[in-house]
Amino acid sequence: MDFDYYREQILTKHPDRMRVMSQSRTLPAPERFRLMCLAVKDENPRIRYDAISQLGTLGTIDLTQTQEILETA
C-alpha cells in the first residue's frame, strides 16, 4: 500500500480509519508526515490524537509546519 491509498482512506472517512492510521506506519517518514498533516484535521478525535502523537516523532521533517499545526491543535 502506498501514500495515495492511505490518503484516500483518511480523506474519504473510511470506517476503519484507526487501522489505516496504524498501517500507515509502514510508509517512509516524509510520506507519513504528509498524511499526519491531513489527519490532524479529521473530525474524529481519536484520529486527531493519533496524528498529533505521531507528529511527536515525525515533526523534525518540517519544524515550521509542525509548530503551526501544534499551535492550532
Helices and strands as residue ranges (DSSP letters): H 3-11, H 17-23, G 24-26, H 29-39, H 45-58, G 59-61, H 63-72
